[in-house]
Amino acid sequence: MSGPGAVLADLKAESEELDAVVGALPAGRWAAPTPAEGWTVAHQIAHLAWTDRQALRSATDPDGFLRAAQEALAAPLTFVDDAAEAGAQASPAELLADWRAGREALATALAERPAGEKLPWYGPPMSVASMATGRLMETWAHGQDIADALGVRRAPTTRLRHVARIGVRARNFSYAAHGLTPPEEDFRVELRAPDGAVWDYGPPDAAERVTGDALEFCLLVTQRAHRDDVPGVRAQGAEAERWLGIAQAFAGPPGKGRAPSGPAATGAGGSGA
């Protein structure tokens, strides 16, 4: 895994790319519906701002975070949507300023923490690098929702390696989230990166394999694309195929995912990560 400094630099770049999309939007466009049912552009940014605040609390006040998390988890199916709805009531200018200030404060706090320290979260505790990686994954995924809503085409970057790695490492969690027992054997995953390199995970001689395009794999594991809409991702083996149908790179219950939408689109429906 990349060290915290490298991941934090990539998180900053990912956030700035999304900021460039929403920063100049007319106020009315913040109400544009995104592929996530019931979520506008404002909801998407509100969610990122809220999650950054929770991560900041985890890094600076872990006991306070754990108390708040216990309260939130009393309503596990609604607390994320409720927080996004509350945040989306702010004006676009206020929401944008809140998101910018929060992500800067989080970056500073994470940079100051010891690299090996474990920070509490809604699932298992995470290292500083893992927390930053999770924030990058969410920023990219919710940025995809916004890009889809606005008709913006984003060029994939090598920052996707963080998203891909989370997706691979979350394999067993994806099974468990669906009440299934994960296979004992590791899978081989080989993904073609935007720069032409190959990112590989798992034993080279594994019988169950996933190969293909890194961008499409990342869209799939963040549930920003239906399985039918990522023909560049291929499975070899029944279990590998089953995994691709349930994969999720985010904590919590399974999302609604996206409905099939044809080869030219990334789908619609469900807020996901």
N, C-alpha and C positions, 0 to 999 in steps of 0.2 A: 504494500500500500504506500502511496505517497505520504510524505510527512505532512504535519499540520500546515506548515508554511505554504507548501505547494497547493494543497487543497484550498486553503483560504484565498490564495491568489486566484485560483480558478473560480471559486464562489463569487469573488468580487467581479470578475469579468462576466460571469453569467448574469449576475444581478444588473450590471451596467448595460448589458445588451437588452435585457427586458425593459429597463428604465428608458432606454432610447425609444422603445416602441410606445410606451404609455405616457412618457413625460410630456409629449407635445400634443396629446389627444385633446380635442375639444371636450368640454365638460359633458356634453350630451352623449359622447361615444363611450363613456364609462358605464353607461346603462345598457350597452350592447350585450345581448345574451351570448354566452359561451356554450360549447358542447356539453358542459356539466349542467345537468338539469337544475334550473332555478338559480344558477349562478351567473352573474354579470361580470364584466371586466372588474368592476369595483369589488365584487365578492372575492375574486381571485387575488387581487392585491391585498385586500383586507385579511384574507387567510394567510398569505405570506407574512404580513406584518405581525399578525397574532402569533404565528408559530415562531417567528424570530424572537418575540418577547418571551415566549415560554422557554426557548433555548437559552436566552440571556439569563432568565431566572435560574435555570438549571445550573448555569456556569457560575453565577454569583451568589445565589441563595438556594442551595440544594434542598434544605429542609422546607423552605417556603414553597419550592416547586413541588415537592412530594405531597404536601398538604393540598395544594391546588389541584394536582393531578388526581388525587383520591376523590375530590369533589367532582371533577370533570368525568371521571370514569363511572360515576354513578349513573350517567346517561351516555353510555358508550356509543350509541348509534346517532346521537343528535348533537353532542357538544361541539363538534367541528363545524357543522352547518350553522349552529346557533351563534358561534363566535364570528363566523364570516358574515352572517346577516347583521349582527350588531355593528361590526366594523364598516360595513358597506353603507351605513346611514350617514357617515361623515361626508363632507364635500370632497370632490376629487383632489383639490389642493391640499386639504388637511390629510387625506388618506395617503397621498404621495409623500408628503413631508414626514408622516409617521413611519411609513415603510423605510424611507431613506435613513432617518435617524436611528431606527431600530436595528437595521442591518449593519450600520456602522458601529453601533454600540456592541452588537454581538461579535463582530469581527475583532474588535479590540479586546473584548473579554476572553474570547477563545485563544487569541494569540498570547495572552498573559497566563493561561493555565498550563501546568506541566503536561507535556505531550502524553504521558501514560496515565494520567488521571481519568477515572471513570465518572461520567456525568449521568445523573438519573434521567430517565425518559419514560415515555408511556409504555414502552416495551422494556427489554433488557437495557442496563446501563451502557453508555457508549463512550469511547475514547474521544478526545478532542477532534482528532482527524475524522472519526466516524460521524460525529455531530456535524462537522462542516460538510462532509460528503452528503449526509442526509439533507441538509439545507440546500445544497446545490441540486440534488435530485428533484426536490420539490419545486425549486425555482424554475428549473428547466421544464418540468411537467406542467406546472400551472402556466408557465410562459407559453407552452404549446397550446393550451386551451385559449389563451388570449390571442395568439397568432391565428389560430383557426377562426376565431370570432371576427377578427379584423381583416382576414384575407391576406395575412402577411406570411411570406415564405422565408423561413429561417435557414441559413446555411448550417449544416451540422459541423461541429468542431470536435477536436480530440478531447474536449471536456466530457464528452459522452462516456469516456472510459469509467468515470466514477459511477454513472448511472448503471452501466452494464455490469460493473462489479457488484453493486448492491443487488441487482436483479439475480445474478448467479448465486450470491451468498444467501439470498432469501428463499432459495428453492424449498427447503424443508419447512420453512414458515408458511409458504404458499399451500403446501399440502395440509399442514395442521389447521390453517385457517378455514379449510373446506372439510374438516373432519376426516382427513385421509392420513394414512400412515406413509411417511416418505420412504422411498426405496433405500436400502442399505448402501447400494453402490453409488459412487459418484458418477456424474455425467461428464462428458467432454463437451466443452463449448468453444467454438472458434468463430470469431466475428471479424468481419472486414471493416476496419476503421475508416473514417473520412479521409485520412491521409494515405490510405492504401496499405497500412500495416495490418497485421492480424493480432487480435487480442485473444489469448487462449487461456482456458481454465480447465482444471481437472486432468485426470490421467489420459495420456495419448491413446492408450489401448482400450478405453472404456467402450462397452458395447452400445450404450445409449448415448446419442450424440445430438447436438444442436449446432447448426452452422448457418452462416449467412450474413446479412447486412447489419451492422451495429446500430444504425439509426432505427431500422425497423424493429430490432430486438428491444431497444430502449422504449420505443412507442408501445410495444406489446407489454413489457413488464411494468410500465407505469399505467397501463390500461388506457392509453391514449389512442389505441388502434385495436380493432377486432382481429382475431386470428386470421380471418379470411382476407383482411386488407394488408397483410404483410407477407406477400409471396416470397420475398427475399429471405425469409427465415424458414429453415427446413429442419425437420426432426427425423432421426433415424432410431427406430425403436418405439414400442408402444408407450413406455413410461415417459420418454422424452416428449412424445406427442401429447400425452395427458398433461404434463407439466406446462407446456405452452398454452394450454387451454385454461389454466388456473393461475398462471404466474402473476405475482404482484411484488413490487419492490418497496411497498410502503407498509407501515405497521397498521394494526387494527383489522377490523372485519373486512371480508372481500368487498371491493367496490362493485358498482353496477356494470362497470366496463363501458364499452362502446358497442353500439349495434353495427352490424355489417353495413358498409356504406359504399362499396365499390372500390376499384383499384386506384382511383385518383384522390381519395379523401382519407382522413384519419378517423372518421366515425363520430358518433355523438352519444351522449347519455352518461350520467354518473360523474360525480366529482372526483373519485379516486383519491390519490394521495393528497 
